[in-house]
């Protein structure tokens, strides 16, 4: 099995605020479905805030940098047998969240 990161841009959820309860319910339904299917690893929405950037020397600065165009608004990590399967789950999340999802394979680390 391979793990995939499914994520969406913070600014992608452009539905009216009054739809948020339904979007939340729909999204949690997909998470429960992924859990029941045994493919769910971890995920969640991210607070809308500026990130802290920690440099290699330990210095901390506020981010993201102004040239950053996209900021992750939420993510899911799933463990499935193929990219095609990951894309099917991403489609379910896209429908429930009302926004496009990005799918990226997580590199295998034999040490973990």
C-alpha positions as CSV (number, residue, x, y, z in Angstrom):
1,X,0.0,0.0,0.0
2,X,1.1,3.5,-0.7
3,X,0.3,6.7,1.3
4,X,-1.1,9.7,-0.5
5,X,-1.6,13.3,0.7
6,X,-4.8,14.8,-0.4
7,X,-5.0,18.6,0.3
8,X,-6.7,21.8,-0.7
9,X,-5.8,25.4,-0.9
10,X,-7.0,27.6,1.9
11,X,-8.8,30.0,-0.4
12,X,-10.5,27.3,-2.4
13,X,-13.5,26.9,-0.2
14,X,-15.6,29.7,-1.6
15,X,-19.1,28.6,-0.7
16,X,-21.5,30.8,1.4
17,X,-20.8,30.7,5.1
18,X,-24.3,29.3,5.8
19,X,-23.3,26.1,4.0
20,X,-20.4,25.4,6.4
21,X,-22.5,23.0,8.6
22,X,-23.5,20.9,5.6
23,X,-19.9,20.9,4.2
24,X,-18.6,19.8,7.6
25,X,-21.2,17.0,7.8
26,X,-20.4,15.9,4.3
27,X,-16.7,15.9,4.8
28,X,-16.9,14.0,8.1
29,X,-19.1,11.4,6.3
30,X,-16.2,10.8,3.8
31,X,-13.7,10.6,6.6
32,X,-15.9,7.9,8.3
33,X,-16.2,6.1,5.0
34,X,-12.4,6.1,4.6
35,X,-12.0,4.9,8.2
36,X,-14.5,2.1,7.7
37,X,-12.6,1.1,4.5
38,X,-9.4,1.0,6.5
39,X,-7.6,3.5,4.3
40,X,-7.7,6.6,6.6
41,X,-4.4,7.5,8.3
42,X,-4.8,11.1,9.5
43,X,-6.1,14.5,8.4
44,X,-7.7,17.7,9.4
45,X,-8.3,21.3,8.6
46,X,-5.7,23.9,9.4
47,X,-6.5,27.1,11.3
48,X,-6.4,30.2,9.1
49,X,-3.3,31.8,10.4
50,X,0.2,32.8,9.4
51,X,2.6,29.9,9.8
52,X,5.9,30.1,11.7
53,X,8.9,29.3,9.6
54,X,11.8,27.7,11.5
55,X,15.1,28.0,9.7
56,X,18.0,25.6,9.7
57,X,19.7,27.7,12.3
58,X,16.7,27.7,14.5
59,X,15.5,31.2,13.8
60,X,11.8,31.7,13.7
61,X,10.0,34.1,11.3
62,X,6.4,34.6,10.4
63,X,5.2,33.2,7.1
64,X,4.2,32.2,4.6
65,X,6.3,34.5,2.5
66,X,4.4,37.1,0.5
67,X,5.2,35.4,-2.8
68,X,3.4,32.3,-1.6
69,X,0.3,31.9,-3.7
70,X,-1.2,28.8,-2.1
71,X,-1.5,27.9,1.5
72,X,-2.8,24.4,2.6
73,X,-6.2,24.7,4.2
74,X,-6.7,21.1,5.0
75,X,-5.4,17.6,4.3
76,X,-6.0,13.9,4.5
77,X,-3.5,11.1,4.4
78,X,-4.8,7.8,3.1
79,X,-3.1,4.4,2.5
80,X,-4.3,2.8,-0.7
81,X,-3.0,0.3,-3.2
82,X,-2.9,2.6,-6.2
83,X,-2.9,6.2,-7.4
84,X,-6.2,5.5,-9.1
85,X,-7.7,4.6,-5.8
86,X,-6.2,7.8,-4.2
87,X,-7.9,9.8,-7.0
88,X,-11.2,8.2,-6.3
89,X,-11.0,9.2,-2.6
90,X,-9.8,12.7,-3.7
91,X,-13.0,13.0,-5.8
92,X,-15.1,12.2,-2.7
93,X,-13.3,14.8,-0.7
94,X,-13.6,17.4,-3.5
95,X,-17.4,16.8,-3.6
96,X,-17.8,17.0,0.1
97,X,-15.5,20.1,0.6
98,X,-16.9,21.8,-2.5
99,X,-13.3,22.5,-3.7
100,X,-10.6,20.9,-5.8
101,X,-8.1,18.6,-4.1
102,X,-4.4,18.0,-4.9
103,X,-3.1,14.4,-4.7
104,X,0.5,13.7,-4.0
105,X,2.2,10.4,-3.3
106,X,4.2,10.3,-0.1
107,X,7.7,8.8,-0.6
108,X,8.3,5.5,1.1
109,X,10.8,5.6,3.9
110,X,12.2,2.1,4.7
111,X,13.3,3.4,8.1
112,X,9.7,4.1,9.2
